[in-house]
Amino acid sequence: MKPLLLPALAITLGVAALLAADAAPRTVAITLPAETARLADSPLPGAALATSFCFTCHSADYVLTQPPASSRAYWKNTVVKMQKTFGAPIPDSAIDPITDYLVKTYGAERASGK
């Protein structure tokens, strides 16, 4: 049985070396497309806050694809989720103004015709 031990060990080490070489970290370059979506301009204080804080983590597309009938509670819960669950750097004092802007611009409290 000893004569088989050496070839088996060599095969095992060869397979391990191949697996290790395949698992080596590789550098991958990713080029993202230019941001084209924008939040709507508004005189509401939350507009500037949303642009400042929301774009830290995601594009405007995330906001623009939310259900248009979303309530104030939906938007507030979403902003709080971004802050508490995902760690977005949104100060507590910005939650209500951002919520107000989002619900009045994209949600259930939009002016008719928008």
C-alpha positions in Angstrom: 0.0 0.0 0.0 2.9 2.4 0.6 3.7 2.7 -3.1 0.2 4.2 -3.7 0.6 6.8 -0.9 3.2 8.9 -2.7 1.2 9.3 -6.0 -2.0 10.0 -4.1 -0.3 12.7 -2.0 1.1 14.2 -5.2 -2.3 14.3 -6.9 -3.9 15.8 -3.8 -1.3 18.5 -3.6 -1.6 19.2 -7.3 -5.4 19.6 -7.0 -5.0 21.8 -4.0 -2.6 24.1 -5.8 -4.9 24.4 -8.8 -7.8 25.3 -6.6 -5.8 27.8 -4.6 -4.6 29.4 -7.9 -8.2 29.7 -9.2 -9.3 31.3 -5.9 -6.7 34.0 -6.1 -8.2 37.5 -5.9 -8.5 39.4 -9.2 -8.9 43.0 -9.9 -11.9 43.9 -11.9 -12.6 47.4 -13.3 -16.3 48.4 -13.5 -17.3 51.5 -15.4 -20.7 52.8 -14.4 -22.8 54.9 -16.7 -23.2 58.6 -16.0 -26.0 59.6 -13.7 -28.9 61.1 -15.7 -31.8 60.9 -13.3 -32.4 63.9 -11.1 -34.9 64.7 -8.3 -37.4 67.3 -9.1 -36.5 70.9 -8.1 -38.7 72.2 -5.3 -38.7 75.1 -2.9 -39.4 72.6 -0.1 -36.5 72.3 2.3 -36.4 68.6 1.9 -35.4 68.8 -1.8 -31.9 69.9 -1.0 -31.7 67.5 1.9 -32.8 64.6 -0.3 -30.3 65.5 -2.9 -27.5 65.7 -0.3 -28.3 62.6 1.8 -30.1 60.2 -0.5 -27.5 60.3 -3.3 -24.8 59.3 -0.9 -26.1 55.7 -1.3 -28.2 55.4 -4.4 -29.3 57.2 -7.6 -32.4 59.2 -8.1 -33.9 56.3 -10.0 -34.5 54.6 -6.7 -36.9 57.4 -5.7 -38.4 57.8 -9.1 -39.5 54.1 -9.3 -41.4 54.1 -6.0 -45.2 53.7 -6.2 -46.8 57.0 -7.0 -49.6 56.6 -4.5 -47.2 56.1 -1.6 -48.4 57.7 1.6 -46.6 59.9 4.0 -46.1 56.9 6.3 -44.6 54.9 3.5 -42.1 57.6 2.7 -41.2 58.3 6.3 -40.7 54.6 7.0 -38.5 54.4 3.9 -36.3 57.3 5.0 -36.0 55.9 8.5 -35.2 52.4 7.0 -32.4 54.0 5.0 -31.1 55.7 8.2 -31.5 52.9 10.7 -31.2 49.7 8.7 -28.8 50.7 5.9 -26.8 53.3 7.9 -27.4 56.3 5.6 -26.0 59.4 7.3 -29.3 61.2 7.6 -29.7 63.3 10.7 -32.9 62.9 12.7 -33.7 66.5 12.0 -33.8 65.8 8.2 -36.2 63.0 8.3 -39.4 65.0 8.4 -38.4 67.6 5.7 -37.2 64.8 3.4 -40.4 62.9 4.0 -42.5 66.0 3.2 -40.6 66.6 0.0 -40.9 63.0 -1.2 -44.6 62.6 -0.4 -45.5 66.0 -2.0 -43.3 65.5 -5.0 -43.6 61.8 -5.7 -46.2 60.4 -3.4 -49.9 60.6 -2.5 -49.8 64.3 -1.6 -48.7 65.5 -5.1 -50.5 68.4 -6.5 -52.9 67.3 -9.3 -51.4 67.4 -12.8 -48.0 66.1 -11.7 
